[in-house]
Amino acid sequence: MPLAPLVSLSIPASALAAVPQLARPSLPFATSDADESAADYEAYVFPYFTGESTDDGEKIHLAVSQGNDPNSWYTLNDGEPVLESTLGTKGLRDPFLIRSQDGSKYYLLATDLKMYGGGGFGDAQETGSHSLMIWESSDLINWSEQREVELAPENSGNLWAPEAHWDEATGQYIVYWASALYPDDVPADQRDITDSYQRMMYSTTTDFVDFSEPKVWIDERQGPGLGMIDSTVAEVGDTYYRLTKDEGDMSVRMESSPELLRTQGVSEGDGWEMIAEQIGVGQPNPWGGTFTSGEGPTMFPSLTDDSWYLMIDQPSYHGGNGYMVFESEDLAGGDWTSVPDAKLPTSPRHGTVLPITAEEQAGTDRRLPARRGARTARTRRPGP
């Protein structure tokens, strides 16, 4: 099947009114006041990339859950990528899907980064791409032309793991990502990541075409070249829950705030409330070892009860082989338990999980046939 320019996915939070005991979560799906009728979400869709060890690893793959079970998945398009990049570095990582606020379309955002073929993470943080890659779709099957937006500041070295969240109060999307920043008077070819560190940045937009000037959201130096990356946000009632990778110990922390744009480490007295650190560390992973560190968290609610699910990427350089699943019955408490027997696609890396309707699932199954045999559990390997 030919590759399309890219995808974009998200779900109106108002539609989750049918989910028992959930206080209107507004994850990567946007709130829609225009659609007060509750849709019946019966499955999840999961865009991801598969790594930097093969030429097609930094392209976008799609998987769908078996019904409403977030622990059992099958891949679409016969396991082949559904989207690839023709712009920038021609590599795509960290796909993030969000349904538009009015429910009419999906936006997909992705990191412009290609590591296959000899790229280095040091260079990628010093002289990497400043661009955000964007696609639009009304059905998760047919996609717009790829759009490249140079969004990171001129004095930055990269733009990694972009995500977005609809802000009902201001009527716009908050787009956030990680960038290493350098002094304006240091030429790009003289930058050294150990003299800098990753900050979480943000910008605002109403259409993913025009964006405001970026501002710093999280500013916490964790060591030479080490900061904070890969934030993701869930909104439940009046509280925002944020997961972020702390590069100081390469683990994920969880915080909360009543304000989405409340900064941390930027001005005196700011900051989110810490809920938990080193989430999942020491728990069993799917490869016969333990979870030691990870990145790229994505969290989402159960479609059948009030529990929550979380995936954290434990790639080979952190002792694993991709995403693994955690479950919690207490989101506010930050207690997560690993589900090492979850049946995920082969080597899924940093992506997004979002609910979809039975009709949407049927459409993707029909137009992007499932890979046969993809519903089997991942093979356990001895050791980490």
Secondary structure in CASP SS format (residue, H / E / C, confidence):
PFRMAT SS
TARGET T0000
AUTHOR 0000-0000-0000
METHOD secondary structure of the structure
MODEL  1
M C 1.00
P C 1.00
L C 1.00
A E 1.00
P C 1.00
L C 1.00
V C 1.00
S C 1.00
L C 1.00
S C 1.00
I C 1.00
P C 1.00
A H 1.00
S H 1.00
A H 1.00
L H 1.00
A H 1.00
A H 1.00
V C 1.00
P C 1.00
Q C 1.00
L C 1.00
A C 1.00
R C 1.00
P C 1.00
S C 1.00
L C 1.00
P C 1.00
F C 1.00
A C 1.00
T C 1.00
S C 1.00
D C 1.00
A C 1.00
D C 1.00
E C 1.00
S C 1.00
A C 1.00
A C 1.00
D C 1.00
Y E 1.00
E E 1.00
A E 1.00
Y E 1.00
V E 1.00
F E 1.00
P E 1.00
Y E 1.00
F C 1.00
T C 1.00
G C 1.00
E C 1.00
S C 1.00
T C 1.00
D C 1.00
D C 1.00
G C 1.00
E C 1.00
K C 1.00
I E 1.00
H E 1.00
L E 1.00
A E 1.00
V E 1.00
S E 1.00
Q E 1.00
G C 1.00
N C 1.00
D E 1.00
P E 1.00
N E 1.00
S E 1.00
W E 1.00
Y E 1.00
T E 1.00
L C 1.00
N H 1.00
D H 1.00
G H 1.00
E C 1.00
P C 1.00
V C 1.00
L E 1.00
E C 1.00
S C 1.00
T C 1.00
L C 1.00
G C 1.00
T C 1.00
K C 1.00
G C 1.00
L E 1.00
R E 1.00
D E 1.00
P E 1.00
F E 1.00
L E 1.00
I E 1.00
R E 1.00
S C 1.00
Q C 1.00
D C 1.00
G C 1.00
S C 1.00
K C 1.00
Y E 1.00
Y E 1.00
L E 1.00
L E 1.00
A E 1.00
T E 1.00
D E 1.00
L C 1.00
K C 1.00
M C 1.00
Y C 1.00
G C 1.00
G C 1.00
G C 1.00
G C 1.00
F H 1.00
G H 1.00
D H 1.00
A H 1.00
Q H 1.00
E H 1.00
T C 1.00
G C 1.00
S C 1.00
H C 1.00
S E 1.00
L E 1.00
M E 1.00
I E 1.00
W E 1.00
E E 1.00
S E 1.00
S C 1.00
D C 1.00
L C 1.00
I C 1.00
N C 1.00
W E 1.00
S C 1.00
E C 1.00
Q C 1.00
R E 1.00
E E 1.00
V E 1.00
E E 1.00
L C 1.00
A C 1.00
P C 1.00
E C 1.00
N C 1.00
S E 1.00
G C 1.00
N C 1.00
L C 1.00
W E 1.00
A E 1.00
P E 1.00
E E 1.00
A E 1.00
H E 1.00
W E 1.00
D E 1.00
E C 1.00
A C 1.00
T C 1.00
G C 1.00
Q E 1.00
Y E 1.00
I E 1.00
V E 1.00
Y E 1.00
W E 1.00
A E 1.00
S E 1.00
A E 1.00
L E 1.00
Y C 1.00
P C 1.00
D C 1.00
D C 1.00
V C 1.00
P C 1.00
A H 1.00
D H 1.00
Q H 1.00
R C 1.00
D C 1.00
I H 1.00
T H 1.00
D H 1.00
S C 1.00
Y C 1.00
Q E 1.00
R E 1.00
M E 1.00
M E 1.00
Y E 1.00
S E 1.00
T E 1.00
T E 1.00
T C 1.00
D C 1.00
F C 1.00
V C 1.00
D C 1.00
F C 1.00
S C 1.00
E C 1.00
P C 1.00
K E 1.00
V E 1.00
W E 1.00
I E 1.00
D C 1.00
E C 1.00
R C 1.00
Q C 1.00
G E 1.00
P C 1.00
G C 1.00
L E 1.00
G C 1.00
M E 1.00
I E 1.00
D E 1.00
S E 1.00
T E 1.00
V E 1.00
A E 1.00
E E 1.00
V E 1.00
G C 1.00
D C 1.00
T E 1.00
Y E 1.00
Y E 1.00
R E 1.00
L E 1.00
T E 1.00
K E 1.00
D E 1.00
E C 1.00
G C 1.00
D C 1.00
M C 1.00
S E 1.00
V E 1.00
R E 1.00
M E 1.00
E E 1.00
S E 1.00
S E 1.00
P C 1.00
E C 1.00
L C 1.00
L C 1.00
R C 1.00
T C 1.00
Q E 1.00
G C 1.00
V C 1.00
S C 1.00
E C 1.00
G C 1.00
D C 1.00
G C 1.00
W C 1.00
E E 1.00
M E 1.00
I E 1.00
A E 1.00
E C 1.00
Q C 1.00
I C 1.00
G C 1.00
V C 1.00
G C 1.00
Q C 1.00
P E 1.00
N C 1.00
P C 1.00
W C 1.00
G C 1.00
G C 1.00
T E 1.00
F C 1.00
T C 1.00
S C 1.00
G C 1.00
E E 1.00
G E 1.00
P E 1.00
T E 1.00
M E 1.00
F E 1.00
P E 1.00
S C 1.00
L C 1.00
T C 1.00
D C 1.00
D C 1.00
S C 1.00
W E 1.00
Y E 1.00
L E 1.00
M E 1.00
I E 1.00
D E 1.00
Q E 1.00
P C 1.00
S H 1.00
Y H 1.00
H H 1.00
G C 1.00
G C 1.00
N C 1.00
G E 1.00
Y E 1.00
M E 1.00
V E 1.00
F E 1.00
E E 1.00
S E 1.00
E C 1.00
D C 1.00
L H 1.00
A H 1.00
G H 1.00
G C 1.00
D C 1.00
W C 1.00
T E 1.00
S E 1.00
V C 1.00
P C 1.00
D C 1.00
A C 1.00
K E 1.00
L C 1.00
P C 1.00
T C 1.00
S C 1.00
P C 1.00
R C 1.00
H C 1.00
G C 1.00
T C 1.00
V C 1.00
L E 1.00
P E 1.00
I E 1.00
T E 1.00
A H 1.00
E H 1.00
E H 1.00
Q H 1.00
A H 1.00
G H 1.00
T H 1.00
D H 1.00
R H 1.00
R H 1.00
L C 1.00
P C 1.00
A C 1.00
R C 1.00
R C 1.00
G C 1.00
A C 1.00
R C 1.00
T C 1.00
A C 1.00
R C 1.00
T C 1.00
R C 1.00
R C 1.00
P C 1.00
G C 1.00
P C 1.00
END
